[in-house]
Amino acid sequence: MWRRLLDLFSSLRLTVVCLALAMVLVFVGTIAQVDHGIHEVQQRYFQSLFIWWPVGTQGWSIPVFPGGHLLLGVLLANLVAAHVRRFRWGWNKVGIQLTHAGLIIILAGVLLTDFLSVESFMRLAPGETKHYSEDPRSFELAVIDGTDPGFDQVTVIPQARLENGRLIEHESLPFRIDVRRFYQNSRFAPAGEEESAAAASTEGVGSRITVKEVSRATAQGERDVPSAVVEITSTDQSTPGGSLGTWLVSDQLGMPQIFSSAGRTWRIQLRPVRYYKPFGLTLREFTHEVYAGTQIPKNFASHAVLVDPEREDDRDVLIYMNHPLRYRGETFFQSGFEQDDSATILQVVYNPGFIAPYLACVIVAAGLLFQFGYHFTGFLRRQRLMQSP
């Protein structure tokens, strides 16, 4: 049994099949970007085990093609199995073994990066301090109890749970949230502009606007604007129950909706997913230089102050093009800025597998140098023996 599995996974035919399927996957995924956008295609085609095809209107899907993670995993297993099965120790094989080891590290590093890396952004205005970064393509419903002036108690609901008709309850909330309608991408209009469209909600700013669902964003510089209409119903036993009305929450609003329940003031907001840090960054100054006579950026830099109470670290940092800040396993790149230079935008990357490509390149280079050097030395030795009398 184990022998057959080893024969299967170490087969050269399996390598050829995986490479052929990978070429088809890249071609199909490239074409699909026209309709679905690069980020959705990346998740559906390259960061998945299978490509799923919807069947009917009941929400069922069937796998129709292996995804990028499955192909990469099989290739990694194929390379490891071939290495184990065909490994023969000897000085004339050291270079080949090192080269194979480097390729294994590269494939393992790619999988590690896909599964564990996190990319987010931090927007800072001069004088502003932040302890978190945000993912502009993933969202969460934040319910905030701001009664205590010293801190906010935040209950976060992932976007994946915001489905039409979904009832959400949590022990920290004296009310339940009924998701009446969730929009993957939406557009607002003033109420009354379209006669057939009713106001989005009965309370808050949503009572003065309408919401329309639009096609998902596919262009490189665009992103979806998700919105949701939720009904809040009190479950507190000390106060009369009942609906507190329907509320519109959206990333486009840029502000939370405020209501009262159980004698406390609450804020509810659909916002980008936040990744909190044990330290804070305060922007002191942002500089933006352009080439003379143009608006093409020449250099832009952020002068900030990093304060980490846990490590007693308090220092100035300078983040500029090709000179990131690396701290606590994260890398802060100077990514962009607002059009009027009112704020800087830092890209925050957490990638535990970042060292894998560098290590793999060194090992592969060492293996190739050793292999060619070993055979070249042998060639010179044989030539010397042939020329000797």
C-alpha positions as a Markdown table, in Angstrom:
| # | Residue | x | y | z |
|---|---|---|---|---|
| 1 | Met | 0.0 | 0.0 | 0.0 |
| 2 | Trp | 2.6 | 2.5 | 1.1 |
| 3 | Arg | 4.9 | 1.4 | -1.8 |
| 4 | Arg | 2.1 | 2.2 | -4.3 |
| 5 | Leu | 1.5 | 5.6 | -2.8 |
| 6 | Leu | 5.2 | 6.4 | -2.9 |
| 7 | Asp | 5.4 | 5.2 | -6.5 |
| 8 | Leu | 2.4 | 7.4 | -7.4 |
| 9 | Phe | 3.6 | 10.6 | -5.7 |
| 10 | Ser | 7.2 | 10.2 | -6.9 |
| 11 | Ser | 6.1 | 9.6 | -10.5 |
| 12 | Leu | 7.4 | 11.9 | -13.2 |
| 13 | Arg | 4.0 | 11.6 | -15.0 |
| 14 | Leu | 2.4 | 13.2 | -12.0 |
| 15 | Thr | 4.8 | 16.1 | -12.3 |
| 16 | Val | 4.0 | 16.6 | -15.9 |
| 17 | Val | 0.2 | 16.4 | -15.3 |
| 18 | Cys | 0.4 | 19.0 | -12.4 |
| 19 | Leu | 2.5 | 21.4 | -14.5 |
| 20 | Ala | 0.0 | 21.1 | -17.4 |
| 21 | Leu | -3.0 | 21.7 | -15.2 |
| 22 | Ala | -1.2 | 24.7 | -13.6 |
| 23 | Met | -0.7 | 26.2 | -17.1 |
| 24 | Val | -4.4 | 25.8 | -17.8 |
| 25 | Leu | -5.3 | 27.3 | -14.4 |
| 26 | Val | -3.1 | 30.3 | -15.1 |
| 27 | Phe | -4.7 | 30.8 | -18.5 |
| 28 | Val | -8.3 | 30.5 | -17.3 |
| 29 | Gly | -7.6 | 32.6 | -14.2 |
| 30 | Thr | -6.1 | 35.4 | -16.4 |
| 31 | Ile | -9.2 | 35.4 | -18.7 |
| 32 | Ala | -11.5 | 35.4 | -15.7 |
| 33 | Gln | -10.0 | 38.6 | -14.3 |
| 34 | Val | -12.0 | 40.5 | -17.0 |
| 35 | Asp | -15.3 | 39.7 | -15.3 |
| 36 | His | -14.4 | 39.0 | -11.7 |
| 37 | Gly | -11.4 | 41.2 | -10.9 |
| 38 | Ile | -7.9 | 40.2 | -9.8 |
| 39 | His | -8.6 | 39.8 | -6.1 |
| 40 | Glu | -11.7 | 37.6 | -6.4 |
| 41 | Val | -9.9 | 35.5 | -9.1 |
| 42 | Gln | -6.9 | 35.1 | -6.8 |
| 43 | Gln | -9.1 | 33.7 | -4.0 |
| 44 | Arg | -11.3 | 31.5 | -6.2 |
| 45 | Tyr | -8.7 | 30.1 | -8.6 |
| 46 | Phe | -5.3 | 30.3 | -7.0 |
| 47 | Gln | -5.9 | 30.3 | -3.2 |
| 48 | Ser | -8.3 | 27.4 | -3.1 |
| 49 | Leu | -8.3 | 23.6 | -3.3 |
| 50 | Phe | -10.9 | 23.5 | -6.0 |
| 51 | Ile | -12.6 | 25.8 | -8.5 |
| 52 | Trp | -16.3 | 25.6 | -7.6 |
| 53 | Trp | -19.1 | 26.0 | -10.2 |
| 54 | Pro | -22.6 | 27.1 | -9.1 |
| 55 | Val | -25.5 | 24.7 | -9.9 |
| 56 | Gly | -29.0 | 26.0 | -10.1 |
| 57 | Thr | -30.4 | 28.6 | -7.8 |
| 58 | Gln | -30.2 | 26.7 | -4.5 |
| 59 | Gly | -26.7 | 27.8 | -3.7 |
| 60 | Trp | -25.1 | 24.4 | -4.6 |
| 61 | Ser | -21.6 | 24.3 | -6.1 |
| 62 | Ile | -19.6 | 21.4 | -7.5 |
| 63 | Pro | -15.8 | 21.2 | -7.9 |
| 64 | Val | -14.8 | 21.4 | -11.6 |
| 65 | Phe | -11.0 | 21.9 | -11.6 |
| 66 | Pro | -8.2 | 21.7 | -9.1 |
| 67 | Gly | -7.2 | 25.1 | -7.5 |
| 68 | Gly | -3.8 | 26.6 | -7.0 |
| 69 | His | -3.3 | 25.3 | -3.4 |
| 70 | Leu | -4.2 | 21.7 | -4.4 |
| 71 | Leu | -1.8 | 21.7 | -7.4 |
| 72 | Leu | 1.0 | 23.3 | -5.4 |
| 73 | Gly | 0.5 | 20.9 | -2.5 |
| 74 | Val | 0.6 | 17.9 | -4.9 |
| 75 | Leu | 3.7 | 19.2 | -6.6 |
| 76 | Leu | 5.4 | 19.7 | -3.2 |
| 77 | Ala | 4.5 | 16.1 | -2.2 |
| 78 | Asn | 5.7 | 14.9 | -5.6 |
| 79 | Leu | 9.1 | 16.6 | -5.2 |
| 80 | Val | 9.5 | 15.3 | -1.6 |
| 81 | Ala | 8.6 | 11.8 | -2.6 |
| 82 | Ala | 10.9 | 11.8 | -5.6 |
| 83 | His | 13.7 | 13.1 | -3.4 |
| 84 | Val | 13.1 | 10.4 | -0.7 |
| 85 | Arg | 12.8 | 7.6 | -3.2 |
| 86 | Arg | 15.7 | 8.4 | -5.5 |
| 87 | Phe | 18.1 | 9.8 | -2.8 |
| 88 | Arg | 21.5 | 8.3 | -3.1 |
| 89 | Trp | 24.3 | 9.7 | -0.9 |
| 90 | Gly | 27.5 | 10.5 | -2.6 |
| 91 | Trp | 29.7 | 13.5 | -3.2 |
| 92 | Asn | 28.8 | 13.5 | -6.8 |
| 93 | Lys | 25.1 | 14.0 | -5.8 |
| 94 | Val | 25.4 | 16.6 | -3.1 |
| 95 | Gly | 24.7 | 19.5 | -5.5 |
| 96 | Ile | 21.6 | 17.8 | -6.9 |
| 97 | Gln | 20.3 | 17.1 | -3.4 |
| 98 | Leu | 20.8 | 20.8 | -2.4 |
| 99 | Thr | 19.1 | 22.0 | -5.5 |
| 100 | His | 16.1 | 19.8 | -4.8 |
| 101 | Ala | 16.0 | 20.9 | -1.2 |
| 102 | Gly | 15.9 | 24.5 | -2.4 |
| 103 | Leu | 13.0 | 23.9 | -4.7 |
| 104 | Ile | 11.1 | 22.2 | -1.8 |
| 105 | Ile | 11.7 | 25.2 | 0.4 |
| 106 | Ile | 10.4 | 27.5 | -2.4 |
| 107 | Leu | 7.1 | 25.5 | -2.8 |
| 108 | Ala | 6.7 | 25.2 | 1.0 |
| 109 | Gly | 7.3 | 29.0 | 1.4 |
| 110 | Val | 4.7 | 29.8 | -1.2 |
| 111 | Leu | 2.1 | 27.7 | 0.6 |
| 112 | Leu | 3.1 | 29.2 | 4.0 |
| 113 | Thr | 2.8 | 32.7 | 2.6 |
| 114 | Asp | -0.7 | 32.0 | 1.1 |
| 115 | Phe | -2.0 | 30.5 | 4.3 |
| 116 | Leu | -0.5 | 32.8 | 6.9 |
| 117 | Ser | 0.4 | 36.1 | 5.4 |
| 118 | Val | -1.8 | 39.1 | 6.1 |
| 119 | Glu | -1.8 | 42.4 | 4.1 |
| 120 | Ser | -3.4 | 45.5 | 5.5 |
| 121 | Phe | -3.1 | 49.3 | 5.4 |
| 122 | Met | -2.7 | 52.1 | 7.9 |
| 123 | Arg | -3.8 | 55.6 | 7.1 |
| 124 | Leu | -2.3 | 58.4 | 9.2 |
| 125 | Ala | -2.9 | 62.1 | 9.2 |
| 126 | Pro | -0.3 | 64.4 | 10.8 |
| 127 | Gly | -0.5 | 64.2 | 14.6 |
| 128 | Glu | -2.8 | 61.1 | 14.4 |
| 129 | Thr | -1.9 | 57.9 | 16.4 |
| 130 | Lys | -3.1 | 54.5 | 15.5 |
| 131 | His | -2.8 | 51.1 | 17.1 |
| 132 | Tyr | -4.3 | 49.1 | 14.2 |
| 133 | Ser | -4.3 | 48.6 | 10.5 |
| 134 | Glu | -7.2 | 47.8 | 8.2 |
| 135 | Asp | -7.9 | 45.4 | 5.3 |
| 136 | Pro | -9.9 | 47.4 | 2.7 |
| 137 | Arg | -11.2 | 44.3 | 1.0 |
| 138 | Ser | -12.6 | 42.5 | 4.1 |
| 139 | Phe | -15.3 | 43.8 | 6.4 |
| 140 | Glu | -16.8 | 43.3 | 9.8 |
| 141 | Leu | -19.9 | 44.6 | 11.7 |
| 142 | Ala | -18.6 | 46.3 | 14.8 |
| 143 | Val | -21.1 | 46.9 | 17.7 |
| 144 | Ile | -19.5 | 49.3 | 20.2 |
| 145 | Asp | -20.6 | 50.0 | 23.8 |
| 146 | Gly | -19.2 | 53.5 | 24.5 |
| 147 | Thr | -20.8 | 54.0 | 27.9 |
| 148 | Asp | -17.6 | 53.8 | 29.8 |
| 149 | Pro | -15.5 | 56.9 | 29.0 |
| 150 | Gly | -12.3 | 55.0 | 29.6 |
| 151 | Phe | -12.6 | 52.4 | 26.9 |
| 152 | Asp | -14.9 | 50.9 | 24.3 |
| 153 | Gln | -16.3 | 47.4 | 24.5 |
| 154 | Val | -16.4 | 46.1 | 20.9 |
| 155 | Thr | -18.2 | 43.1 | 19.6 |
| 156 | Val | -17.2 | 42.1 | 16.1 |
| 157 | Ile | -19.2 | 40.1 | 13.6 |
| 158 | Pro | -17.4 | 38.8 | 10.5 |
| 159 | Gln | -18.8 | 39.6 | 7.1 |
| 160 | Ala | -19.2 | 35.9 | 6.4 |
| 161 | Arg | -22.1 | 35.8 | 8.9 |
| 162 | Leu | -23.9 | 38.7 | 7.3 |
| 163 | Glu | -26.3 | 36.7 | 5.2 |
| 164 | Asn | -29.9 | 37.6 | 4.3 |
| 165 | Gly | -32.2 | 36.4 | 7.0 |
| 166 | Arg | -29.4 | 35.6 | 9.5 |
| 167 | Leu | -30.2 | 36.1 | 13.1 |
| 168 | Ile | -27.2 | 37.1 | 15.2 |
| 169 | Glu | -27.0 | 37.0 | 19.0 |
| 170 | His | -24.1 | 37.3 | 21.5 |
| 171 | Glu | -23.9 | 37.2 | 25.2 |
| 172 | Ser | -22.3 | 40.7 | 25.3 |
| 173 | Leu | -25.3 | 42.3 | 23.5 |
| 174 | Pro | -28.7 | 43.0 | 25.2 |
| 175 | Phe | -30.3 | 42.8 | 21.8 |
| 176 | Arg | -30.3 | 40.6 | 18.7 |
| 177 | Ile | -29.4 | 41.6 | 15.1 |
| 178 | Asp | -31.5 | 40.4 | 12.2 |
| 179 | Val | -29.8 | 40.8 | 8.8 |
| 180 | Arg | -32.7 | 41.9 | 6.6 |
| 181 | Arg | -30.5 | 42.5 | 3.5 |
| 182 | Phe | -26.8 | 42.4 | 2.7 |
| 183 | Tyr | -25.3 | 44.0 | -0.4 |
| 184 | Gln | -21.9 | 42.8 | -1.6 |
| 185 | Asn | -21.6 | 46.1 | -3.6 |
| 186 | Ser | -24.0 | 49.0 | -3.3 |
| 187 | Arg | -24.7 | 52.5 | -4.5 |
| 188 | Phe | -26.6 | 55.2 | -2.6 |
| 189 | Ala | -29.1 | 57.7 | -3.8 |
| 190 | Pro | -31.3 | 60.3 | -1.9 |
| 191 | Ala | -34.7 | 59.0 | -1.0 |
| 192 | Gly | -37.4 | 60.2 | -3.4 |
| 193 | Glu | -35.0 | 60.4 | -6.4 |
| 194 | Glu | -36.5 | 57.2 | -7.7 |
| 195 | Glu | -40.2 | 56.8 | -7.1 |
| 196 | Ser | -40.2 | 53.0 | -6.9 |
| 197 | Ala | -37.3 | 52.9 | -4.4 |
| 198 | Ala | -38.1 | 53.0 | -0.7 |
| 199 | Ala | -35.8 | 54.3 | 2.0 |
| 200 | Ala | -33.2 | 51.8 | 3.1 |
| 201 | Ser | -34.2 | 51.8 | 6.8 |
| 202 | Thr | -36.6 | 53.3 | 9.3 |
| 203 | Glu | -33.9 | 54.8 | 11.6 |
| 204 | Gly | -30.7 | 56.8 | 11.2 |
| 205 | Val | -29.3 | 58.1 | 8.0 |
| 206 | Gly | -30.7 | 55.2 | 6.1 |
| 207 | Ser | -34.2 | 56.7 | 6.4 |
| 208 | Arg | -33.1 | 59.5 | 4.0 |
| 209 | Ile | -31.4 | 57.4 | 1.3 |
| 210 | Thr | -32.0 | 54.4 | -0.9 |
| 211 | Val | -29.6 | 51.5 | -1.5 |
| 212 | Lys | -29.2 | 49.7 | -4.8 |
| 213 | Glu | -27.1 | 46.6 | -5.4 |
| 214 | Val | -24.6 | 46.9 | -8.2 |
| 215 | Ser | -22.2 | 44.5 | -9.9 |
| 216 | Arg | -19.0 | 43.5 | -8.1 |
| 217 | Ala | -16.0 | 45.8 | -8.8 |
| 218 | Thr | -13.5 | 44.3 | -11.2 |
| 219 | Ala | -11.2 | 47.1 | -12.2 |
| 220 | Gln | -7.7 | 47.3 | -10.6 |
| 221 | Gly | -8.3 | 50.5 | -8.7 |
| 222 | Glu | -11.9 | 49.8 | -7.6 |
| 223 | Arg | -13.3 | 47.9 | -4.6 |
| 224 | Asp | -16.7 | 46.8 | -3.4 |
| 225 | Val | -18.8 | 49.0 | -1.1 |
| 226 | Pro | -20.7 | 46.5 | 1.1 |
| 227 | Ser | -23.8 | 47.6 | 2.9 |
| 228 | Ala | -26.4 | 45.9 | 5.1 |
| 229 | Val | -29.8 | 46.7 | 6.5 |
| 230 | Val | -30.3 | 45.2 | 10.0 |
| 231 | Glu | -33.1 | 45.2 | 12.5 |
| 232 | Ile | -32.2 | 45.5 | 16.1 |
| 233 | Thr | -34.6 | 43.9 | 18.7 |
| 234 | Ser | -34.1 | 44.3 | 22.5 |
| 235 | Thr | -33.7 | 41.1 | 24.5 |
| 236 | Asp | -33.0 | 42.8 | 27.9 |
| 237 | Gln | -35.3 | 41.4 | 30.6 |
| 238 | Ser | -35.2 | 44.6 | 32.6 |
| 239 | Thr | -36.7 | 46.7 | 29.9 |
| 240 | Pro | -39.6 | 46.2 | 27.6 |
| 241 | Gly | -38.6 | 44.2 | 24.5 |
| 242 | Gly | -39.4 | 45.1 | 21.0 |
| 243 | Ser | -37.9 | 46.3 | 17.8 |
| 244 | Leu | -35.6 | 49.3 | 17.8 |
| 245 | Gly | -36.1 | 49.7 | 14.1 |
| 246 | Thr | -34.0 | 48.9 | 11.0 |
| 247 | Trp | -30.7 | 50.6 | 10.5 |
| 248 | Leu | -28.4 | 51.0 | 7.4 |
| 249 | Val | -24.7 | 50.2 | 8.0 |
| 250 | Ser | -22.1 | 50.7 | 5.2 |
| 251 | Asp | -18.5 | 51.3 | 4.6 |
| 252 | Gln | -19.5 | 54.2 | 2.4 |
| 253 | Leu | -21.2 | 56.1 | 5.3 |
| 254 | Gly | -17.9 | 56.5 | 7.1 |
| 255 | Met | -19.7 | 56.9 | 10.4 |
| 256 | Pro | -21.5 | 54.6 | 12.9 |
| 257 | Gln | -25.2 | 54.6 | 13.6 |
| 258 | Ile | -26.1 | 55.5 | 17.2 |
| 259 | Phe | -29.0 | 54.0 | 19.3 |
| 260 | Ser | -29.8 | 53.3 | 22.9 |
| 261 | Ser | -30.6 | 49.9 | 24.5 |
| 262 | Ala | -30.7 | 48.7 | 28.1 |
| 263 | Gly | -29.8 | 52.1 | 29.3 |
| 264 | Arg | -26.6 | 52.3 | 27.3 |
| 265 | Thr | -25.5 | 54.1 | 24.2 |
| 266 | Trp | -24.4 | 51.9 | 21.3 |
| 267 | Arg | -22.7 | 52.5 | 17.9 |
| 268 | Ile | -23.0 | 50.0 | 15.1 |
| 269 | Gln | -20.8 | 50.2 | 12.0 |
| 270 | Leu | -19.8 | 48.2 | 9.0 |
| 271 | Arg | -16.0 | 48.8 | 8.6 |
| 272 | Pro | -12.9 | 47.2 | 7.2 |
| 273 | Val | -11.4 | 44.4 | 9.3 |
| 274 | Arg | -9.0 | 45.7 | 11.8 |
| 275 | Tyr | -5.7 | 44.2 | 13.0 |
| 276 | Tyr | -4.7 | 45.6 | 16.4 |
| 277 | Lys | -1.1 | 46.1 | 17.4 |
| 278 | Pro | 0.6 | 46.2 | 20.9 |
| 279 | Phe | 2.2 | 49.5 | 19.8 |
| 280 | Gly | 1.2 | 52.7 | 18.3 |
| 281 | Leu | 2.5 | 54.9 | 15.4 |
| 282 | Thr | 2.1 | 58.7 | 15.4 |
| 283 | Leu | 2.7 | 60.6 | 12.2 |
| 284 | Arg | 4.8 | 63.7 | 12.8 |
| 285 | Glu | 5.3 | 64.8 | 9.2 |
| 286 | Phe | 4.7 | 63.6 | 5.7 |
| 287 | Thr | 6.9 | 64.9 | 2.8 |
| 288 | His | 6.1 | 64.5 | -0.8 |
| 289 | Glu | 8.6 | 65.4 | -3.5 |
| 290 | Val | 7.9 | 65.4 | -7.3 |
| 291 | Tyr | 10.1 | 65.7 | -10.4 |
| 292 | Ala | 10.4 | 69.3 | -11.5 |
| 293 | Gly | 7.6 | 70.5 | -13.8 |
| 294 | Thr | 5.6 | 67.3 | -13.3 |
| 295 | Gln | 3.3 | 65.7 | -10.8 |
| 296 | Ile | 5.2 | 62.4 | -10.9 |
| 297 | Pro | 6.2 | 61.4 | -7.3 |
| 298 | Lys | 10.0 | 61.5 | -6.8 |
| 299 | Asn | 10.0 | 60.5 | -3.2 |
| 300 | Phe | 7.6 | 60.5 | -0.4 |
| 301 | Ala | 8.3 | 59.7 | 3.3 |
| 302 | Ser | 6.6 | 59.4 | 6.6 |
| 303 | His | 8.4 | 60.6 | 9.8 |
| 304 | Ala | 6.6 | 58.9 | 12.7 |
| 305 | Val | 7.0 | 58.0 | 16.3 |
| 306 | Leu | 6.8 | 54.4 | 17.4 |
| 307 | Val | 5.7 | 53.8 | 21.0 |
| 308 | Asp | 5.6 | 50.2 | 22.5 |
| 309 | Pro | 4.9 | 50.2 | 26.2 |
| 310 | Glu | 5.4 | 46.5 | 26.5 |
| 311 | Arg | 8.9 | 46.7 | 25.2 |
| 312 | Glu | 9.6 | 50.2 | 26.6 |
| 313 | Asp | 10.4 | 51.3 | 23.1 |
| 314 | Asp | 9.9 | 54.9 | 22.2 |
| 315 | Arg | 11.7 | 56.2 | 19.1 |
| 316 | Asp | 11.5 | 58.1 | 15.8 |
| 317 | Val | 11.2 | 56.1 | 12.6 |
| 318 | Leu | 11.5 | 57.2 | 9.0 |
| 319 | Ile | 9.6 | 55.2 | 6.4 |
| 320 | Tyr | 10.2 | 56.0 | 2.8 |
| 321 | Met | 10.3 | 54.4 | -0.7 |
| 322 | Asn | 12.3 | 51.1 | -0.6 |
| 323 | His | 13.1 | 51.7 | 3.1 |
| 324 | Pro | 10.3 | 50.0 | 5.2 |
| 325 | Leu | 10.0 | 49.7 | 8.9 |
| 326 | Arg | 10.3 | 46.1 | 10.2 |
| 327 | Tyr | 8.9 | 45.6 | 13.7 |
| 328 | Arg | 7.4 | 42.7 | 15.6 |
| 329 | Gly | 7.3 | 40.5 | 12.6 |
| 330 | Glu | 5.5 | 43.0 | 10.4 |
| 331 | Thr | 6.8 | 45.2 | 7.6 |
| 332 | Phe | 5.5 | 48.8 | 7.1 |
| 333 | Phe | 6.0 | 50.0 | 3.5 |
| 334 | Gln | 5.4 | 53.6 | 2.3 |
| 335 | Ser | 2.6 | 52.7 | -0.1 |
| 336 | Gly | 0.8 | 56.0 | -1.0 |
| 337 | Phe | -0.8 | 59.2 | 0.2 |
| 338 | Glu | -3.9 | 61.2 | -0.1 |
| 339 | Gln | -4.2 | 63.5 | -3.2 |
| 340 | Asp | -3.9 | 66.6 | -1.1 |
| 341 | Asp | -1.0 | 65.2 | 1.0 |
| 342 | Ser | -3.4 | 65.3 | 4.0 |
| 343 | Ala | -2.5 | 61.7 | 5.1 |
| 344 | Thr | 0.0 | 59.0 | 4.4 |
| 345 | Ile | -0.9 | 55.4 | 3.6 |
| 346 | Leu | 1.3 | 52.6 | 4.9 |
| 347 | Gln | 1.1 | 49.0 | 3.7 |
| 348 | Val | 1.4 | 46.6 | 6.6 |
| 349 | Val | 2.5 | 43.1 | 5.7 |
| 350 | Tyr | 2.8 | 40.1 | 8.0 |
| 351 | Asn | 4.5 | 37.2 | 6.3 |
| 352 | Pro | 6.1 | 34.5 | 8.4 |
| 353 | Gly | 7.5 | 32.8 | 5.3 |
| 354 | Phe | 9.3 | 35.8 | 3.9 |
| 355 | Ile | 12.7 | 34.3 | 4.5 |
| 356 | Ala | 11.9 | 31.1 | 2.5 |
| 357 | Pro | 12.7 | 32.5 | -1.0 |
| 358 | Tyr | 16.1 | 34.0 | 0.1 |
| 359 | Leu | 17.1 | 30.8 | 1.9 |
| 360 | Ala | 16.0 | 28.7 | -1.1 |
| 361 | Cys | 18.0 | 30.8 | -3.6 |
| 362 | Val | 21.1 | 30.5 | -1.5 |
| 363 | Ile | 20.7 | 26.7 | -1.2 |
| 364 | Val | 20.0 | 26.3 | -4.9 |
| 365 | Ala | 23.0 | 28.5 | -5.9 |
| 366 | Ala | 25.2 | 26.6 | -3.5 |
| 367 | Gly | 24.0 | 23.3 | -5.0 |
| 368 | Leu | 24.6 | 24.3 | -8.5 |
| 369 | Leu | 28.0 | 25.7 | -7.7 |
| 370 | Phe | 29.0 | 22.6 | -5.9 |
| 371 | Gln | 27.7 | 20.3 | -8.6 |
| 372 | Phe | 29.4 | 22.1 | -11.5 |
| 373 | Gly | 32.5 | 22.6 | -9.5 |
| 374 | Tyr | 32.7 | 18.9 | -8.5 |
| 375 | His | 32.4 | 17.8 | -12.1 |
| 376 | Phe | 34.7 | 20.5 | -13.4 |
| 377 | Thr | 37.3 | 19.4 | -10.9 |
| 378 | Gly | 36.9 | 15.8 | -12.0 |
| 379 | Phe | 37.2 | 16.9 | -15.6 |
| 380 | Leu | 40.5 | 18.7 | -14.9 |
| 381 | Arg | 41.8 | 15.7 | -13.0 |
| 382 | Arg | 41.1 | 13.4 | -15.9 |
| 383 | Gln | 42.7 | 15.8 | -18.4 |
| 384 | Arg | 45.9 | 16.0 | -16.2 |
| 385 | Leu | 46.1 | 12.2 | -16.1 |
| 386 | Met | 45.7 | 11.9 | -19.8 |
| 387 | Gln | 48.5 | 14.4 | -20.5 |
| 388 | Ser | 50.9 | 12.9 | -18.0 |
| 389 | Pro | 53.6 | 10.6 | -19.5 |
